[in-house]
Amino acid sequence: MDQNFTFMVYGFTAAWLIVILYVISLALRESRLRQELDRVKRMLEEREK
């Protein structure tokens, strides 16, 4: 029983680690997309002038 609990804790730890890494990767992608969008907006504003 004790060994099963240990494996369950390892499983939950691995699952949370995967979720946290996924959220971090989403945040980084969003940041890059925002920068790209700002760059495109600046290009369009310069082109209109």
Secondary structure, 3 states (H helix, E strand, C coil): CHHHHHHHHHHHHHHHHHHHHHHHHHHHHHHHHHHHHHHHHHHHHHHHC
